[in-house]
């Protein structure tokens, strides 16, 4: 469901992925910063994906948007870290 990769989101969709999260360029682990409250970016995405403990695949665009919005708000000058993320979906 979530694949951080530099390219090939279309191939993941052709393989059956309904929602693909990809990046425009390679990101490294230290770019996945800790947000306020000791929650990192990936945890923020998954928290929004599974608000009551069950992953809801149709929430992928919303979950990504909410996590990126929070990241932009907390670290607006860190554009190179939060800007590359894209959602591809049907």
C-alpha positions as CSV (number, residue, x, y, z in Angstrom):
1,X,0.0,0.0,0.0
2,X,2.8,2.5,0.8
3,X,5.9,2.3,-1.2
4,X,8.6,5.0,-0.8
5,X,10.5,4.8,-4.0
6,X,12.2,7.2,-6.4
7,X,10.1,6.1,-9.4
8,X,7.8,3.5,-10.8
9,X,4.5,4.2,-9.0
10,X,2.7,3.3,-12.3
11,X,4.2,-0.2,-12.3
12,X,3.0,-0.6,-8.7
13,X,-0.5,0.4,-9.7
14,X,-0.4,-2.0,-12.7
15,X,0.6,-4.7,-10.3
16,X,-2.6,-4.1,-8.4
17,X,-1.8,-1.3,-5.9
18,X,-4.8,1.0,-5.5
19,X,-2.9,3.6,-3.6
20,X,0.8,4.3,-4.0
21,X,2.9,6.8,-2.1
22,X,6.1,7.6,-3.9
23,X,8.7,10.3,-3.9
24,X,10.1,12.5,-6.7
25,X,13.6,11.9,-5.4
26,X,15.3,9.5,-3.0
27,X,14.8,10.3,0.6
28,X,17.0,9.0,3.4
29,X,16.0,7.9,6.9
30,X,17.3,11.1,8.6
31,X,14.8,13.1,6.4
32,X,11.9,11.3,8.1
33,X,12.1,13.7,11.0
34,X,10.4,13.4,14.4
35,X,7.4,15.6,14.6
36,X,6.3,17.3,17.8
37,X,5.2,14.7,20.4
38,X,8.0,12.3,19.4
39,X,6.0,10.9,16.5
40,X,7.8,10.5,13.2
41,X,6.4,11.1,9.8
42,X,5.7,7.5,9.0
43,X,3.9,7.0,12.3
44,X,1.8,10.1,11.6
45,X,0.7,8.7,8.2
46,X,-0.2,5.3,9.7
47,X,-2.1,7.0,12.6
48,X,-4.2,8.7,10.1
49,X,-4.6,5.5,8.1
50,X,-5.9,3.5,11.1
51,X,-7.6,6.0,13.4
52,X,-9.4,3.2,15.3
53,X,-6.8,0.4,14.8
54,X,-8.0,-0.8,11.5
55,X,-6.2,0.3,8.3
56,X,-8.6,2.0,5.9
57,X,-6.9,2.0,2.5
58,X,-9.2,4.7,1.1
59,X,-7.7,7.1,3.7
60,X,-4.2,7.0,2.1
61,X,-4.5,10.4,0.3
62,X,-6.0,12.0,3.5
63,X,-3.4,10.3,5.8
64,X,-0.5,11.5,3.6
65,X,-2.0,15.0,3.3
66,X,-2.4,15.3,7.1
67,X,1.1,14.1,7.9
68,X,2.7,16.4,5.3
69,X,0.6,19.4,6.4
70,X,1.8,18.9,10.0
71,X,5.4,18.5,8.8
72,X,5.2,21.7,6.7
73,X,3.7,23.6,9.6
74,X,6.3,22.4,12.1
75,X,9.3,22.7,9.7
76,X,8.4,25.0,6.9
77,X,12.0,25.6,5.8
78,X,12.7,21.9,5.4
79,X,11.2,21.8,1.9
80,X,13.6,19.3,0.5
81,X,12.4,16.7,3.0
82,X,8.6,17.0,2.8
83,X,8.1,18.2,-0.8
84,X,8.9,15.0,-2.7
85,X,5.9,12.9,-1.5
86,X,3.1,12.1,-4.0
87,X,0.0,10.0,-3.9
88,X,-1.0,8.0,-7.0
89,X,-4.4,6.4,-6.8
90,X,-7.6,5.6,-8.4
